[in-house]
Amino acid sequence: MEEDCRLGPVVSESQYNKVMGLKMRNASCDKNQGAVKQGATLLTGGSRPPMMPSGYYVQPTVFTDVDQNMTIWKEEVFGPVLACRTFK
């Protein structure tokens, strides 16, 4: 991420946990499996920005190899997350 890039936090701890949980669901996020576990590829992001050690910040995140049955495609994330797929 560029040093002069402006990035705001997600709205709450609950939303932060939801956004981070969509990457790789674990025992505390049992609603569905995460995008990586469902077969998506994490292209970039998916963690806290290193220059922002506190607060509810998430790096801009891009998933590829997403299909229409994955949670990351079906649910609105409300965070800096992009799910990419191709169409024929």
Buried (B, 14 or more C-beta within 10 A) or exposed (E): EEEEEEBEBBEEEEBBBBBBBBBBBEEEBEEBBBBBBBEBEBEEBBEBBEEBEEEBBBBBBBBBBBEEEBBBBEEEBEBBBBBEBEEE
